[in-house]
Amino acid sequence: MSMFCYQCQETAMGTGCTVRGVCGKTEEIAKLQDLLIYSLKGVAEVVVANKIDVSEIGEVNHALINSLFTTITNANFDGDAIAKQISAILELRDNLKKKYGNVPVKDSAVFTVETKEEMIQKAGEVGVLATENEDIRSLRQFITYGLKGMAAYTEHALNIGKENLEIYKFMYHALAEIEDDSLTADDLVKLVLETGEMGVQSMALLDGANTSKYGNPVITKVNIGVRSNPAILISGHDLTDLEQLLEQTKGTGVDVYTHSEMLPAHYYPYFKKYDNLVGNYGNAWWKQLTEFESFNGPILFTTNCIVPPRKEEIRERIFTTNATGYPGCPHIVPDEKGYKDFSPIIEMAKKLPAPTQIEEGEIIGGFAHNQVFELADQIVEAIKTGAIKKFFVMSGCDGRMKSREYYTEFAKQLPKDTVILTSGCAKYRYNKLGLGDIGGIPRVLDAGQCNDSYSWAVVALKLKEIFELADINDLPIEFNIAWYEQKAVIVLMALLSMGFKNIHIGPTLPGFLSPNVVDVVVDKFGLAKSQTVEEDMKLFL
């Protein structure tokens, strides 16, 4: 096979992409990403072997999380950019060895490559399949994908100026551990749970960063129609990029619309002062092929998910920043003070037509944990009186598969005395259905982005305290989660580490979980795959 990748839910046949990624990445991109991960393991080997204090290597820490983020599904398709990153990581690795000592280490810490061709050749030796034992490989990749998701949340927090050195320390430890051939499957299962525990910390870090700067999300109605002004569409997850874009578009006559996972920006009080932030355009990431065409204006990707555009005209309107990249698309980098010059995007917007309206109305959100706590008395009373019988956490990712219609039908068929708790782009499957409310409490409560799944864990812990329950699993809360990429993986690991059991995920189980590893997580945690709507409805209710 020319490549092998099975990190996302849509991987070919549910087992692995071997010729070209379903996401659109080529053999070259897949192999360069493999080598970038292997290079990071070398850095980790040096840091761990030499017992380097992570507080002394800030540049390396930041390169670590950015590199991991770069390899997340649908983030970066630019082979030259990834090759450049590999070279930068190897230079950082060698500088660490020179400064801190050259303790005997593994191949990942000593190999050298100079050209892209050499990188691709080396990648063929060190990719996913380099681990022959299927179960060990499965657990190693499970941890690796969790680290990728953790890195994404950590980088967003860093962009706001917040970081937790313990997270970097754990990442180096985990990357070094998964290369240790002496570790057993039981050792790696333990490391999976440790990764989940640190995932909770990474989400708490980002939650604190976002709310400290932008305020606690509040209940907000968001316009999904359009105005007649030229406009920019901002996609991804990074709120600092949105802040800079809004500042730079003030008074220019150019509107800004959020897309997909950027929708929850409207819930933060900080952004309500910008009258140029006018609404949300479109739906989940995978519909961008048609929705970008009708938007007409330029698109800024701050993070994944990029779908390779089919039309050159659309590609010419795409800009990238942070860990994202696409060949031929301008990539915007910050200056030494963190300022990004978005003027090329603004000038392009002025020359292009206003967006074409594709829907109208409003959607409501802003139910992160702080807002839910303000409604706590009302919610608790509704539970006690039986007005609310159950909560269903339906957070996670959306995707292209027809089988994902399951989540829309599941939401439609839920009894009217149930409430959906959501976050991430999975919400686009049901957040426009008009499912009504229970005594003024909307039946779909949107906490925000995928990382805001943390809110539902916090809410669950609070309810456990209020009802004086011994076990969090005794709450009237069910988990029916959709997953797609690695940020969803770290959310799952975080929930497992917190003791949540009997979580359903779908539309398929991860292809990277071997049959034996599936047996372990089913036996230990009750993890299950979603079945039919009818079967699951009967089971849950």
C-alpha positions as CSV (number, residue, x, y, z in Angstrom):
1,M,0.0,0.0,0.0
2,S,1.2,3.5,-0.8
3,M,0.0,5.0,2.6
4,F,-1.9,4.0,5.7
5,C,-4.1,6.3,7.8
6,Y,-7.1,5.4,10.0
7,Q,-7.3,8.3,12.3
8,C,-10.8,9.7,11.3
9,Q,-14.3,8.2,11.3
10,E,-14.6,8.2,7.5
11,T,-11.5,6.1,6.9
12,A,-12.0,3.8,3.9
13,M,-14.0,0.7,4.7
14,G,-13.7,1.6,8.4
15,T,-10.2,0.0,8.4
16,G,-7.8,2.5,6.8
17,C,-7.1,4.7,3.7
18,T,-4.3,3.0,1.7
19,V,-4.2,4.9,-1.6
20,R,-5.6,8.3,-0.9
21,G,-7.3,9.7,2.2
22,V,-11.1,10.1,2.1
23,C,-10.3,13.5,3.5
24,G,-8.4,14.3,0.3
25,K,-4.8,14.0,1.5
26,T,-2.4,12.4,-0.8
27,E,0.2,9.7,-0.1
28,E,2.8,12.4,0.2
29,I,0.9,14.4,2.8
30,A,0.1,11.2,4.8
31,K,3.8,10.2,4.9
32,L,5.0,13.7,5.8
33,Q,2.5,13.8,8.6
34,D,3.7,10.4,9.8
35,L,7.3,11.7,9.8
36,L,6.4,14.9,11.6
37,I,4.9,12.8,14.4
38,Y,8.0,10.5,14.5
39,S,10.2,13.7,14.7
40,L,8.2,14.8,17.7
41,K,8.8,11.5,19.4
42,G,12.5,12.2,18.9
43,V,12.1,15.5,20.6
44,A,10.2,13.8,23.4
45,E,13.0,11.2,23.8
46,V,15.6,13.9,24.3
47,V,13.4,15.9,26.7
48,V,12.6,12.9,28.8
49,A,16.0,11.2,28.7
50,N,17.7,14.4,29.7
51,K,15.1,15.4,32.3
52,I,14.7,18.8,30.7
53,D,12.6,21.3,32.6
54,V,9.8,22.3,30.2
55,S,9.6,25.8,31.6
56,E,13.0,26.4,29.9
57,I,12.0,25.3,26.4
58,G,9.0,27.5,25.5
59,E,9.8,27.5,21.8
60,V,9.9,23.8,21.7
61,N,6.7,23.4,23.6
62,H,4.9,25.7,21.2
63,A,6.3,23.9,18.2
64,L,5.2,20.6,19.7
65,I,1.5,21.5,19.9
66,N,1.5,23.3,16.6
67,S,3.0,20.3,14.9
68,L,0.5,17.9,16.4
69,F,-2.3,20.2,15.4
70,T,-1.0,20.3,11.9
71,T,-1.6,16.6,11.5
72,I,-5.3,16.6,12.6
73,T,-7.7,15.5,9.9
74,N,-8.5,18.2,7.3
75,A,-6.1,20.8,8.8
76,N,-3.1,21.0,6.5
77,F,-2.7,19.7,2.9
78,D,0.5,21.7,2.1
79,G,3.4,19.3,1.7
80,D,6.0,22.0,1.5
81,A,4.8,23.5,4.7
82,I,4.8,20.2,6.5
83,A,8.3,19.4,5.2
84,K,9.5,22.8,6.5
85,Q,8.0,22.0,9.9
86,I,9.8,18.6,10.0
87,S,13.1,20.4,9.4
88,A,12.3,22.9,12.1
89,I,11.5,20.2,14.6
90,L,14.7,18.3,13.8
91,E,16.7,21.5,14.3
92,L,15.0,22.1,17.7
93,R,15.7,18.4,18.6
94,D,19.4,18.7,17.8
95,N,19.7,22.0,19.6
96,L,18.3,20.4,22.7
97,K,20.9,17.6,22.5
98,K,23.7,20.2,22.2
99,K,22.5,22.2,25.1
100,Y,21.3,19.6,27.6
101,G,23.4,16.5,26.8
102,N,23.2,13.6,24.4
103,V,21.9,10.8,26.5
104,P,21.7,7.6,24.4
105,V,18.3,7.7,22.6
106,K,16.4,6.0,19.8
107,D,16.4,6.4,16.1
108,S,13.7,9.1,16.3
109,A,16.1,11.3,18.1
110,V,19.1,10.8,15.8
111,F,17.9,10.3,12.2
112,T,18.6,12.9,9.6
113,V,16.8,13.9,6.4
114,E,17.4,17.0,4.2
115,T,15.0,16.8,1.2
116,K,11.3,16.1,0.9
117,E,12.2,13.0,-1.0
118,E,14.3,11.7,1.9
119,M,11.5,12.6,4.3
120,I,9.0,10.5,2.3
121,Q,11.4,7.6,2.1
122,K,12.0,7.7,5.9
123,A,8.3,8.0,6.6
124,G,7.8,4.6,4.9
125,E,9.8,3.0,7.7
126,V,8.2,4.7,10.7
127,G,4.5,5.1,10.0
128,V,1.6,3.6,11.7
129,L,2.2,0.1,10.5
130,A,5.8,0.1,11.8
131,T,4.3,-1.4,15.0
132,E,3.5,-5.0,14.0
133,N,1.4,-6.1,17.0
134,E,-2.1,-5.0,16.2
135,D,-3.2,-4.3,19.8
136,I,-0.1,-2.4,20.7
137,R,-0.4,-0.4,17.5
138,S,-4.1,0.3,18.3
139,L,-3.3,1.6,21.8
140,R,-0.3,3.6,20.6
141,Q,-2.4,5.3,17.9
142,F,-5.3,5.9,20.4
143,I,-2.9,7.8,22.6
144,T,-1.4,9.7,19.7
145,Y,-4.8,10.8,18.4
146,G,-5.7,11.9,21.9
147,L,-2.5,14.0,22.0
148,K,-3.4,15.6,18.7
149,G,-6.8,16.7,20.1
150,M,-5.2,17.9,23.3
151,A,-2.7,19.9,21.3
152,A,-5.4,21.7,19.4
153,Y,-7.1,22.9,22.6
154,T,-3.8,23.8,24.2
155,E,-2.8,25.9,21.2
156,H,-6.1,27.9,21.3
157,A,-5.5,28.6,24.9
158,L,-1.9,29.7,24.2
159,N,-3.1,32.1,21.5
160,I,-5.0,33.8,24.3
161,G,-1.9,33.8,26.5
162,K,-2.8,30.9,28.8
163,E,-0.7,27.7,29.2
164,N,-0.3,24.8,31.6
165,L,3.3,23.4,31.7
166,E,2.0,20.1,33.1
167,I,0.3,19.5,29.7
168,Y,3.6,19.9,27.8
169,K,5.3,17.7,30.3
170,F,2.7,15.0,29.9
171,M,2.9,15.2,26.1
172,Y,6.6,14.6,26.1
173,H,6.2,11.7,28.5
174,A,3.4,10.1,26.4
175,L,5.2,10.4,23.1
176,A,8.3,8.8,24.6
177,E,6.3,6.1,26.3
178,I,4.5,4.9,23.1
179,E,7.9,4.3,21.6
180,D,8.9,2.0,24.5
181,D,8.7,-1.6,23.3
182,S,8.8,-2.9,26.8
183,L,5.3,-1.5,27.6
184,T,2.5,-4.0,27.7
185,A,-1.1,-3.5,26.5
186,D,-2.1,-3.0,30.1
187,D,0.6,-0.3,30.5
188,L,-0.8,1.4,27.4
189,V,-4.4,1.2,28.6
190,K,-3.3,3.0,31.8
191,L,-1.6,5.6,29.6
192,V,-4.9,6.0,27.6
193,L,-6.7,7.0,30.8
194,E,-3.8,9.3,31.9
195,T,-4.2,11.0,28.4
196,G,-7.9,11.4,29.1
197,E,-7.1,13.0,32.5
198,M,-4.8,15.5,30.9
199,G,-7.4,16.0,28.2
200,V,-9.8,17.3,30.9
201,Q,-7.1,19.7,32.0
202,S,-6.6,20.9,28.4
203,M,-10.3,21.6,28.0
204,A,-10.4,23.3,31.4
205,L,-7.4,25.5,30.3
206,L,-9.1,26.5,27.1
207,D,-12.5,27.1,28.9
208,G,-10.7,29.4,31.4
209,A,-8.8,31.2,28.6
210,N,-11.9,31.9,26.6
211,T,-14.1,33.0,29.4
212,S,-11.4,35.1,31.1
213,K,-11.0,37.1,27.9
214,Y,-14.3,37.0,26.2
215,G,-16.7,36.4,29.1
216,N,-19.0,33.5,29.9
217,P,-21.3,32.6,27.0
218,V,-24.9,33.8,27.4
219,I,-28.1,32.7,25.7
220,T,-28.0,34.2,22.2
221,K,-30.1,34.2,19.1
222,V,-27.9,34.1,15.9
223,N,-29.1,35.3,12.5
224,I,-28.7,32.7,9.7
225,G,-29.8,35.0,6.9
226,V,-27.6,37.5,5.1
227,R,-27.2,41.3,4.5
228,S,-26.4,43.1,1.3
229,N,-22.8,44.0,2.2
230,P,-19.7,42.3,0.9
231,A,-18.4,39.8,3.5
232,I,-15.8,37.4,4.8
233,L,-16.5,34.0,6.1
234,I,-14.4,32.8,9.1
235,S,-14.2,29.1,9.8
236,G,-12.5,26.9,12.3
237,H,-12.2,27.4,16.1
238,D,-9.7,30.2,17.0
239,L,-11.4,33.2,18.6
240,T,-8.3,35.4,18.6
241,D,-8.3,35.3,14.8
242,L,-12.0,36.4,14.8
243,E,-11.2,39.2,17.2
244,Q,-8.4,40.5,15.0
245,L,-10.5,40.2,11.9
246,L,-13.4,42.1,13.4
247,E,-11.1,44.8,14.6
248,Q,-9.6,45.2,11.1
249,T,-13.0,45.2,9.3
250,K,-14.6,47.8,11.5
251,G,-15.8,50.7,9.4
252,T,-14.8,49.1,6.1
253,G,-18.3,48.2,5.0
254,V,-17.3,44.5,5.1
255,D,-19.4,42.1,7.1
256,V,-18.1,39.0,8.9
257,Y,-20.0,35.7,9.1
258,T,-19.1,32.7,11.2
259,H,-19.0,29.2,9.7
260,S,-19.4,25.8,11.3
261,E,-17.5,25.5,14.6
262,M,-17.0,29.3,14.8
263,L,-20.8,29.8,15.4
264,P,-20.4,29.8,19.2
265,A,-18.3,33.0,19.0
266,H,-21.7,34.8,18.9
267,Y,-22.4,33.6,22.5
268,Y,-19.5,35.4,24.1
269,P,-20.3,38.9,25.5
270,Y,-17.1,40.3,24.1
271,F,-18.0,39.9,20.5
272,K,-21.5,41.5,20.9
273,K,-19.9,45.0,20.5
274,Y,-19.1,44.3,16.9
275,D,-21.9,45.3,14.6
276,N,-19.9,43.8,11.7
277,L,-20.3,40.3,13.1
278,V,-23.7,39.8,11.5
279,G,-24.5,36.1,11.6
280,N,-23.6,32.5,10.8
281,Y,-23.5,31.2,7.2
282,G,-24.1,27.6,6.4
283,N,-23.9,24.4,8.3
284,A,-21.2,21.8,9.3
285,W,-17.8,21.7,7.6
286,W,-18.6,19.1,5.0
287,K,-21.2,21.2,3.2
288,Q,-18.6,23.8,2.4
289,L,-18.2,22.6,-1.2
290,T,-21.5,24.1,-2.1
291,E,-21.9,26.7,0.6
292,F,-18.6,28.4,-0.2
293,E,-19.7,28.8,-3.7
294,S,-22.8,30.7,-2.8
295,F,-21.1,32.7,-0.1
296,N,-19.2,34.6,-2.9
297,G,-16.6,36.2,-0.7
298,P,-13.2,35.2,0.8
299,I,-13.0,32.4,3.5
300,L,-10.5,32.4,6.3
301,F,-9.6,29.0,7.8
302,T,-8.3,29.4,11.4
303,T,-8.2,25.6,12.0
304,N,-9.6,22.5,10.4
305,C,-11.8,21.4,8.7
306,I,-10.7,22.2,5.1
307,V,-12.3,20.1,2.3
308,P,-10.1,20.3,-0.8
309,P,-12.1,22.6,-3.1
310,R,-13.3,21.2,-6.4
311,K,-13.3,24.6,-8.2
312,E,-10.3,26.8,-8.7
313,E,-12.5,29.9,-8.2
314,I,-13.2,28.8,-4.6
315,R,-9.6,27.9,-3.9
316,E,-8.6,31.4,-5.0
317,R,-10.8,32.8,-2.2
318,I,-9.4,30.6,0.6
319,F,-6.8,32.0,3.1
320,T,-5.2,29.9,5.9
321,T,-3.5,30.6,9.2
322,N,-2.2,28.8,12.3
323,A,-1.8,25.0,11.7
324,T,-3.9,25.0,8.5
325,G,-2.6,25.0,5.0
326,Y,-3.6,24.3,1.4
327,P,-1.4,24.5,-1.7
328,G,-1.7,27.8,-3.5
329,C,-3.7,29.5,-0.7
330,P,-2.1,32.5,1.0
331,H,-1.0,31.6,4.5
332,I,-1.2,34.5,7.0
333,V,1.4,34.4,9.8
334,P,1.6,36.8,12.8
335,D,4.4,39.2,13.5
336,E,6.5,39.1,16.6
337,K,3.6,40.7,18.6
338,G,1.0,38.3,17.4
339,Y,-0.6,40.7,14.9
340,K,-2.0,39.2,11.7
341,D,-2.5,41.4,8.7
342,F,-5.9,40.5,7.2
343,S,-5.9,43.4,4.7
344,P,-5.6,41.1,1.7
345,I,-8.8,39.3,2.7
346,I,-10.6,42.6,3.3
347,E,-9.6,44.0,0.0
348,M,-10.7,40.9,-1.8
349,A,-14.0,41.0,0.0
350,K,-14.7,44.6,-1.2
351,K,-14.4,43.4,-4.8
352,L,-16.7,40.4,-4.6
353,P,-20.5,40.1,-4.4
354,A,-22.4,39.9,-1.1
355,P,-23.4,36.4,0.0
356,T,-26.3,34.6,-1.6
357,Q,-28.9,33.8,1.0
358,I,-29.4,30.0,1.5
359,E,-31.6,30.1,4.6
360,E,-33.3,32.5,7.0
361,G,-34.2,32.8,10.6
362,E,-32.3,32.4,13.9
363,I,-30.8,29.6,16.0
364,I,-30.2,29.8,19.7
365,G,-27.2,28.8,21.7
366,G,-24.9,29.9,24.6
367,F,-25.7,27.2,27.1
368,A,-22.2,26.6,28.5
369,H,-21.8,25.5,32.1
370,N,-22.0,29.0,33.6
371,Q,-25.2,29.8,31.8
372,V,-26.7,26.4,32.7
373,F,-25.8,27.0,36.4
374,E,-27.9,30.2,36.3
375,L,-30.8,28.0,35.2
376,A,-30.0,25.3,37.8
377,D,-33.0,25.9,40.0
378,Q,-35.3,25.7,37.0
379,I,-33.6,22.6,35.7
380,V,-33.5,20.8,39.0
381,E,-37.2,21.6,39.6
382,A,-38.1,20.2,36.1
383,I,-36.2,17.0,36.9
384,K,-37.9,16.6,40.3
385,T,-41.4,17.2,38.9
386,G,-40.7,14.8,36.0
387,A,-41.1,17.6,33.3
388,I,-37.6,16.6,32.2
389,K,-37.1,12.8,32.3
390,K,-33.7,12.5,30.7
391,F,-30.8,14.5,29.1
392,F,-29.0,13.2,26.0
393,V,-25.5,14.4,25.4
394,M,-25.3,14.5,21.6
395,S,-22.0,16.4,21.3
396,G,-19.3,15.7,18.7
397,C,-18.6,16.0,15.0
398,D,-20.7,15.9,11.9
399,G,-19.6,14.2,8.7
400,R,-20.6,13.3,5.2
401,M,-21.8,9.7,5.6
402,K,-25.5,9.1,5.0
403,S,-25.5,7.0,8.2
404,R,-25.3,10.3,10.1
405,E,-28.9,11.0,9.3
406,Y,-29.4,8.7,12.3
407,Y,-28.7,11.7,14.6
408,T,-31.4,13.9,13.0
409,E,-33.9,11.1,13.3
410,F,-32.9,10.3,16.8
411,A,-33.4,13.9,17.8
412,K,-36.8,14.0,16.1
413,Q,-38.0,10.8,17.8
414,L,-36.9,11.7,21.4
415,P,-39.8,12.2,23.7
416,K,-40.8,15.7,24.5
417,D,-39.8,15.3,28.1
418,T,-36.1,15.0,27.1
419,V,-33.4,17.6,26.5
420,I,-30.4,17.4,24.1
421,L,-27.1,18.7,25.4
422,T,-24.8,19.4,22.4
423,S,-21.5,21.0,21.4
424,G,-19.4,20.7,18.3
425,C,-20.6,20.7,14.7
426,A,-22.8,17.6,15.4
427,K,-25.5,20.1,16.4
428,Y,-26.1,21.0,12.8
429,R,-28.0,17.7,12.4
430,Y,-30.8,19.0,14.7
431,N,-30.3,22.6,15.9
432,K,-32.7,23.9,13.2
433,L,-35.5,21.4,13.8
434,G,-37.6,23.6,16.1
435,L,-37.9,20.9,18.8
436,G,-39.5,23.4,21.3
437,D,-38.9,23.8,25.0
438,I,-39.8,22.5,28.4
439,G,-41.1,25.2,30.7
440,G,-39.0,27.7,28.9
441,I,-35.9,25.5,28.7
442,P,-35.0,24.8,25.1
443,R,-34.9,21.1,24.2
444,V,-31.6,21.7,22.4
445,L,-29.0,23.3,24.6
446,D,-25.8,24.2,22.7
447,A,-22.7,24.8,24.8
448,G,-20.5,25.7,21.9
449,Q,-17.5,24.2,20.2
450,C,-16.3,20.6,20.5
451,N,-14.0,21.5,23.4
452,D,-17.1,22.8,25.2
453,S,-18.1,19.2,25.7
454,Y,-16.2,20.0,28.9
455,S,-19.3,22.0,30.0
456,W,-21.5,18.9,30.1
457,A,-19.0,17.1,32.3
458,V,-19.0,20.1,34.7
459,V,-22.8,20.2,34.6
460,A,-23.0,16.4,35.3
461,L,-20.7,16.8,38.3
462,K,-22.8,19.6,39.6
463,L,-26.0,17.6,39.3
464,K,-24.4,14.7,41.0
465,E,-23.6,17.0,43.9
466,I,-27.1,18.5,44.0
467,F,-28.8,15.2,44.0
468,E,-26.2,13.7,46.4
469,L,-25.5,10.7,44.2
470,A,-22.7,8.3,44.8
471,D,-22.1,7.5,41.2
472,I,-22.1,10.0,38.3
473,N,-23.7,7.3,36.1
474,D,-26.8,7.3,38.3
475,L,-27.8,10.7,36.7
476,P,-30.6,10.8,34.1
477,I,-28.0,11.5,31.4
478,E,-27.2,9.4,28.4
479,F,-24.3,9.8,26.0
480,N,-25.0,9.4,22.3
481,I,-22.0,11.0,20.6
482,A,-21.0,11.4,17.0
483,W,-17.2,11.5,16.3
484,Y,-15.1,12.3,13.3
485,E,-11.6,13.5,14.1
486,Q,-9.0,13.6,16.9
487,K,-10.5,16.4,19.0
488,A,-13.5,14.1,19.5
489,V,-11.1,11.4,20.5
490,I,-9.7,13.4,23.4
491,V,-13.2,14.3,24.5
492,L,-14.1,10.6,24.6
493,M,-10.9,9.8,26.5
494,A,-11.6,12.6,28.9
495,L,-15.1,11.3,29.6
496,L,-13.8,7.8,30.2
497,S,-11.1,9.0,32.6
498,M,-13.8,10.9,34.6
499,G,-15.8,7.6,35.1
500,F,-18.6,8.0,32.6
501,K,-19.8,4.7,31.4
502,N,-22.0,3.2,28.7
503,I,-21.2,5.9,26.2
504,H,-22.6,5.3,22.7
505,I,-20.5,6.6,19.8
506,G,-21.1,6.4,16.1
507,P,-21.8,6.2,13.3
508,T,-19.0,3.6,13.6
509,L,-16.5,2.6,16.2
510,P,-13.0,4.0,15.5
511,G,-11.1,1.9,12.9
512,F,-7.9,2.3,15.0
513,L,-9.4,0.2,17.8
514,S,-8.4,-3.4,17.3
515,P,-11.0,-6.1,18.1
516,N,-9.1,-6.9,21.4
517,V,-8.9,-3.3,22.4
518,V,-12.6,-2.9,21.6
519,D,-13.3,-5.8,23.9
520,V,-11.4,-4.0,26.7
521,V,-13.2,-0.7,26.4
522,V,-16.6,-2.4,26.1
523,D,-15.9,-4.6,29.2
524,K,-14.3,-1.8,31.3
525,F,-16.3,1.2,30.2
526,G,-19.4,-0.2,28.5
527,L,-18.5,1.7,25.3
528,A,-20.9,0.8,22.5
529,K,-21.6,1.7,18.9
530,S,-24.9,3.4,18.0
531,Q,-27.3,0.9,16.2
532,T,-30.6,1.9,14.6
533,V,-32.7,4.8,16.0
534,E,-35.4,2.3,17.1
535,E,-33.0,0.0,18.8
536,D,-31.2,2.8,20.6
537,M,-34.4,4.6,21.6
538,K,-35.7,1.4,23.2
539,L,-32.3,0.9,25.0
540,F,-32.0,4.4,26.3
541,L,-35.6,4.9,27.4
